[in-house]
């Protein structure tokens, strides 16, 4: 039996759209009665096939033990109607928050990928193992009906079931799958530079015939003092997961302010981002210094130069590597307001996050784990050894500046920080829409 509140929400949305305040109503249901989110999802899939962000937000509260049943219903709907966007949303969020719930249905979802919906074709394969990999390897070895000439293979591959299997194998991030996919790359017409590009999308690289993971396995969330991050008004008062206050005893770290060293572009004092202490530093791949002060220039990064590189001394303090003759930036930014922030271990449910799917509802300020790329993955090359620099942390937009404004990393983007431990070099880049 469907909850009367759900009936009212859906009927109001069908009648008057966003004038019915579906987000507020959905969050009220989800926060007060998480067990009702499954019924909400089923009702929306049935009556509002185009879905809505109110369903996406409610799924944040769905109890983990209910995900398998909701996914089963979503796959049933998707098989009957692949254009049902509400069912696609359920699969997409399950692929992030509870991948195991999607795994029994992966072959069925793979068959729905004719229009290259990523959540049906490759995205859902994260953490897949065993017989699921065997299925993909079988697809990868299928002969196409018409093999194009070598010069056209790469372009044609995008419409090929084998190429979808190749991408899905990479998305599993399983070493065996990476080996199988990489071995098939030449048969798909992918040159070495394109294979490197595809491996980067899943945060791996192939170096000296060995696979190397470019991200730490561990992931922590950075939690800021109340009000420090400017959040959308309609979400500000809801107890959304990943935004909760830190538990007592978590590590407190310095954030924001300035450093004495000058920027290598404009010559102004560097803007301090985050001082990462041990033992967190070692867990995330920073082992050559006792702690590391990470920095950038908010005035220059992305506007005057990118990436920006910094050499760190034996104590972890940075100095900028010059990128060109010094010049004044078009716009001078103040530093972030100095604060103490909490480093909190991330629950398994939030190990995977996605910038587009979070849509401002999730805390994307993270240490370690996998980057939430806005565009395609892009790792800088270390200016010391020339190798790919592993990912260390990311900072989302809307952080408070010392003058009270919020910083947007371009236009609502993300700042990514990378670290080469052997060279003691850090780098910062940004991506934006």
Steps between C-alpha positions, in 0.01 A plus 500: 500500500645835396540763771246783464785753513657337194170508312458868581858581395476321165150624420600855587804476276297361210245777544715806562863393456757677711237732647407204722841518679581132436859528632389617843226237515728219386768593753240524776387145422852362460647659813207403723427157348798360304320169446243686286758602240466168319127554455570856385745372239255241368219754480717750313623233255139405431339844482781748427726316253710811439591496869614806691768625734261451792532122447880528470516685833270252675720207393775635726291376794400157366614236754774284352310175558216630277718579198481146347120502480487854359765417239315183400188707434702763313654239269156354430376846402812574295472176300139583417575866429870593456399867473369506859731760656378434854614137471832620359544727803442212739763290319742793491480576871508132590820468292655755736342427836446124483672343195438145621125553455553563128739213428239221456344699215812613313448282188145633465616859542783450253244409236323834547799707393411563137472873569814498717335578828801470730304380801368203302813426300819550699449708814320222685795261465700653784630229735363218279695176528500129409232383254411860423852549361467175304190643334690810388803306382264293286350817350847639442598199291192508276576561133323802353280433200706734284855580601591849372843583359772570759484877446131503592501250785526743790217717374283198423574341838271745679204332334631152573387268781867412549584857581224518760640182653847660496373806690301288745806283572701810580222633721526193725857612590587134550863414405391202291244713319755774435733241347229353276381842383849633433592189302196557279569869441699455180227281352257784562730741321599690815853641478715519812405857583129416485546196724674729746204738482250220572707365790514848650121510501506221757805645681761247387793506263719245324867576565790271409247221430360524853173653615522781750207641696498880505274540802524396868264223607407683818263794489412764758256787490595852605233657718500875546362713783130571477431767238849490349374334179225685315236237421178538297233656715242226445749237625666694780273388781474131414723238671645369175756218526870598457426848643450389860715645779819309574502244780707591806860391473544549125812685388490879483717665232582854397325631190527835321709808566827588327861382495822701491616359165410699184294376204713401200275698267392821675750516788230551763490281814379148432153400616510214750255221431549219746773372731491123492653339813611145566367235520250613234780615274670158486168321446442719196846457350690791661789322672804715425409784741360508856210717383425696185364853455303502176460828322398683182429851377128572474576802281704308242382137496292441190516864397870571450650149505411135556619275649695676772791305653663523843821350638492400868796500736577229756239640740229514232500879449439608137670734256354575159663388177495789253293441187586818307608858548312651793187690413206650687177299488188654350320464831655469846333257738527501878594172671251262651386597847723313742322221688544165672341220303427138590632199309237226522525139373255455214236224538507237227174632356669825398824356365373577148367847428427679175505876444203508263285256694572667835362828362594693815334251732820323608820608668770460234788636710703180515844365589602193300262270322402563140474853359159634404600616153285765334661449160713205390770385742819702469811429707801736493851381421751556784752772417762303689486142366255542210264229627127529556425662835257303722184667631496618862192711574227718351316812611157591370372854448320738736775520763513823698764760417652734755281785369181299556436408135505141369757357261375311194812353334407665173125439461399258773792265439730279706867538593711184483830456687764245393817377669825336382658354810838419349548860384308670784300699245133595514282637222158664483256505210134585460210381286179689441194487280 
